[in-house]
Amino acid sequence: MMKLQQLLRYIFSLSLLFVYSVMISAQGNLPYVDEKPIHFGFSLGTNLMDFNVTPSDSARVSTLKPGFSVGIIADLRLNRYFNLRFTPTLHFGERQLDYLFRSGSASTTITSIPVCLPIFIKYSSERKYNYRPYLIAGGGFYANLSKDQSRSIVLNTFDFYTEFGVGCDLYFSFFKLSPELKFSLGGNNVLTPMIQRDKPLNASDEKFTDALSKLTSKVLTLTFNFE
């Protein structure tokens, strides 16, 4: 299973490869692309979903498992350095919670398919040859499409979150590619307590929910934006 440190090393190496490929290419690709008032694109990427768990001594996320992300991009130019972006994104991922009960250890897997609807402010530096670093920050809300009442842990359908990250626009002859790394923090407790569950569970499954009082989402996302 891919560890977080291995993934970060992979991201760093891949980013260096992209920057190098752009720097050795012909200078001045797409010189007027950033002057368009509105433009669109799409994104493909991977994600690592995590939880803040309360109480933390009862359970923890054992392994960060890479998932898949796909989205669309709508970008509004505000001025030379700032853009307003709307990027609806569909994530596929899962988390595994490990528990330590008096009777022994146990684990359960939580599948998540959230549709995220964020709005961002993008601040870009001056363009240098065929690359342009930027910062991005914003937030939005998501709807979880995988709410299964028969599972031992059920997540609430809606949540809101804040998100921030860094990226770099790389200019090629016919398109702009932007590797982008973002981190999001959920604002709500997404754990559905047993009293709000529609379907009863046996005692062996109820303990996974009863051992917790709060779950808040954390997601690290690496996307490649094509614009």
N, C-alpha and C positions, 0 to 999 in steps of 0.2 A: 504494500500500500504506500502511495506517495506521501511523504512527510512534508510538512510546511517548509522546512529549510531546503529540501530538495526542489520544491516547486519554485521558491524564490530564486534559487540559483539558476534554474531553467529560464525563468522570466528575465533575469539579468543578462544571461548569455544571448537569449533571443533578441532582446532589445539592442544589445551591442551589434549584433549581426545586421539588424534592420538599419541602424544608424550608419554603419559602415557602407552598406549597399547603396544608401542614398547619397552619401558624400562622394563616392567614386563615380556616380552617374553624372549625366550632363547637368550643368548648373541651370537654375532658373526654370524648372518645370512648372507648368500651370501658374504663370505669374499673376493672373487676375482672379483666381478662383476664390480667394478670401474676400473679394469685393462684392460678391453676389449678396443681395439683400436676404434671400431665402434659398436654402438648398436642403436636399434630403440624402439619406443614405441608409445603410444597414450595418448591423454589428453581429459578430460571432465570437464566442469566447467560452471560458471555463470559470467555475465558481467553487469556492469552499464555504460551506454553510456551517455555522457554529451557534452555540447558545451561551448566554450567561445563565447559570443554573442556581436557583435558590431553593433549599439550602445546598451549598456547594459540597458539604461533607457527605451528602446522601447519594449524589450522582454526579457524573461528569461526562462530557463528550469525549469518547475514547479516541477516535481517529477522524481526521479531516479527510473526507472523501471528495475527490473532484467531481463536479457536475457539469452540465452544459447550459449555455445561455445563448439566446438569439433575440435580436431586437431591431427596431427601426429608429431612424434619426430624423428629426425635424429641427433645423437650425435657423435662427433669426439673428442677423448681424445688427448689433447695436451701435458699435463704432469700431475703430481700428483694433482695439484690444479686447472688447467684450462681446460675447454672444450669449443669447438665450436659447437653451436647448430643451426639447421635449423628446424623451427616449423611452417609449414603451418597450418593456423587455420581459420575456418569458424565461424563467429559470427552471431547471430540472436538477434536483439534488436530494441528498439524504444525510441524516445525522444518526449516529449510534450512541445511545446513552448507556453507560455502564453503572450499575447500582451495587452497593454493598449493604446487604440486609443481614440481620442476625442469623438467618438461616443459611446465608452464603451469598455469593455474588450472582448477578444476572444481568442481562442486557436486552435492549429493545431497539428496533430501528424505526426511524421516523422519516417518511418520504414527504418531500415538499415540492409543489409545483406552483410557485407564486407568479402572478402577473404583476409586474411593478410599473408604476406610472409616475416617474420622477420629472421634476423640472430643475434644470441646472443653470448656473451662471458659469461661463467659461472665460477665464482670463488667459490670454495668449501673450507671450513675449514677442519681441521683434523677430521676424523671420531671418534665418541665417542659411543661405544657400537653399537647400531643399529640405530643411527641417525647422520646426517651430515648437518648442516646448510650451506646455500650458498647465494651468491648475483648474480644477473643476470642483464645484460645491453646490449642494442643493438638498432636495428631499422630496418626498411624496408619500404615496400609500400603496399598499399591495393587497391583492385578493388571492387567497390560497385556494387552488383548484383541487387539492387532494385531501379534502376533509372526509375521512372515513371513520364513522362512529364505531366500527367494530374493532378498531385498533386499541392497543393498551394506552397509547398517548394520542390525544387529538388536539390539533392546533386550531386556534380561532381563525375565522375566515379573513378578517381584516386587521391590518396593522399600519402604522405610519412610521417613517424612518427618516433619518438624516444620512447624507452620503457625501464623501469628499474623496478626491484622488488627484492623480497626476497623469499626464500623457504627453505624447509628442506627435505632431503632424508631420508625416513624411510625404513629400511631393514626388509623384511619378509622372510619366508622360501623359497618362490618360485618367488618373484617379489619385485621390489622396488617401493614404492609409495611416491610421492613428492607433498604435498600441496604447491602451489605457488601463491603469490599475486603480480600482476604487474600493473603498471600505465603507460599509453601511452599518448603522446601529439602529435597531428597532426601538420604538418608544413605548410599546404596550406589553403587558403580560399576555403572551399568546397561548398559555396553557388553559385548556378547557377543563374545569373541575368536574368531578364525577356527578355532582348534583345537576349540572347542566347538560349531561350526556343524554342522548335520545335512546340509546340501547344499553341495557344492563350488561355487565361483564362478570365473569367469575372472579373469585377472590384472588386467584393467582395473577390475573391481569390488572385488577384494580390497584394493587400495591404500587405499580409503576407510576400512576398518577397521584395516589395518596401520599407518596414519599416526597412530592414536590409542592412548593407553593407558588413558584414563579419561573417562567422561562421568557427570556428576551432574546431576540434574534441578532446575530452578527453574521455578515457575509463579506467575503473578500472575492472580488470579481476582476478577472483579466479579460478584456475584450479587445478585438481588432475591428476598428471602425472603418468602413469603406464609404467614402463620400466623393 
